[in-house]
Amino acid sequence: MRLDWTRATLRLAEPLRISRSVMSERDAIEVSLSHRGSVGRGEIITSVYYGLDKAAITSQLAAVAATLTDEDWTPDERLWETLHPGVRAGVDAALWELAAVRSGVPVHELFGLPQWTDKPTARTVGLGVPAGAAAAALVAKGFRVIKVKAGAPDDVARVAQVREAAPEAQILLDPNGGWTADEAVRALEAMAESRVELVEQPIAPGQRDRLAWVTARSPIPVVADEDVATVEDISALEGVVDGVNIKLAKFGGPTEALAAIEAAEVAGLDVLLGCLVSSSLGLAPAVHLSGHARWVDLDGHLLLAEDPWTGLGGDDGVLRLRGGPGWGLVRR
């Protein structure tokens, strides 16, 4: 078994502004696990918010590589727990693809989804852009789910503009914790007539009682994002929110995401599959899991100026797999 990695810079087509930051590019580390002619791949994304930089990624990958032998490899539990979840996510993804390639099947079959069904995905409209015009352009391309970033004084008006421009679309709202509890309730009450499908993380994380207070008063379903990063978090959010956003980069990869999806079902919580901005390689594990989710917000590869991979679709608002063993991706 051999572990290799390379670095690339992913540049966005346009800067993405949310309530806490503006992003125009990010670094990606492509990892590959090879064994006896078969290869599995994954991607690790740097993140200031999640405290993961290039130096930490390469150091942790070197620690993993030092444990590999010529035989099949199972991660040492003690080493695995020391890795950042984002690093685990990339290595875990590579392990899953390696297993699928060896079996000659798409990864979604190993995820318990024998048949692939095309899935609509949300497309993000950031802060600081004309929301109505952006939504109209997305609808013209075929998108039927639009995610609106919030956390600005004109949030209510922007959502109304999106609804006017996209009367039949689902609207997902994401303030990234940018409201107070009182502001959240007032804004959500005002947005109810715009038929918003859900709101992600309306208030800053770490205020479970206040989050429950908002959920109880909101006419719009509330989904936790920054407040959930482990299976244990999901169990603790039962009765606090209506759903949870499962991002593989914060849970540690497909293995933990599958456990999180099961925990959400037990807790009676709906699942939104989300993502970080990444290439199709970084998005592929979540796309292959998408049949387990009620909502899909997997547009990270669509925000790039140039995606080094193809095979997931999404340009018209629908994720379509190219097919074939593993992730089914082709390098451009």
Stockholm file with secondary structure:
# STOCKHOLM 1.0

chainA/1-332         MRLDWTRATLRLAEPLRISRSVMSERDAIEVSLSHRGSVGRGEIITSVYYGLDKAAITSQLAAVAATLTDEDWTPDERLWETLHPGVRAGVDAALWELAAVRSGVPVHELFGLPQWTDKPTARTVGLGVPAGAAAAALVAKGFRVIKVKAGAPDDVARVAQVREAAPEAQILLDPNGGWTADEAVRALEAMAESRVELVEQPIAPGQRDRLAWVTARSPIPVVADEDVATVEDISALEGVVDGVNIKLAKFGGPTEALAAIEAAEVAGLDVLLGCLVSSSLGLAPAVHLSGHARWVDLDGHLLLAEDPWTGLGGDDGVLRLRGGPGWGLVRR
#=GR chainA/1-332 SS CEEEEEEEEEEEEEEEECSSCEEEEEEEEEEEEEETTEEEEEEEECBTTTTBCHHHHHHHHHHHHTTCCSSCCCCCHHHHHHSCHHHHHHHHHHHHHHHHHHHTSBHHHHTTCCSCCCEECCEEECTTSCHHHHHHHHHHHTCCEEEEECCSTTHHHHHHHHHHHCTTSEEEEECTTCBCHHHHHHHHHHHGGGTEEEEECCBCSSCHHHHHHHHHHCSSCEEESTTCCSHHHHHHTTTTCSEEEECHHHHTSHHHHHHHHHHHHHHTCEEEECCCSCCHHHHHHHHHHGGGCSEECCCGGGGBSCCSEESSBCTTSEECCCCSSBTCCEEC
#=GC SS_cons         CEEEEEEEEEEEEEEEECSSCEEEEEEEEEEEEEETTEEEEEEEECBTTTTBCHHHHHHHHHHHHTTCCSSCCCCCHHHHHHSCHHHHHHHHHHHHHHHHHHHTSBHHHHTTCCSCCCEECCEEECTTSCHHHHHHHHHHHTCCEEEEECCSTTHHHHHHHHHHHCTTSEEEEECTTCBCHHHHHHHHHHHGGGTEEEEECCBCSSCHHHHHHHHHHCSSCEEESTTCCSHHHHHHTTTTCSEEEECHHHHTSHHHHHHHHHHHHHHTCEEEECCCSCCHHHHHHHHHHGGGCSEECCCGGGGBSCCSEESSBCTTSEECCCCSSBTCCEEC
//
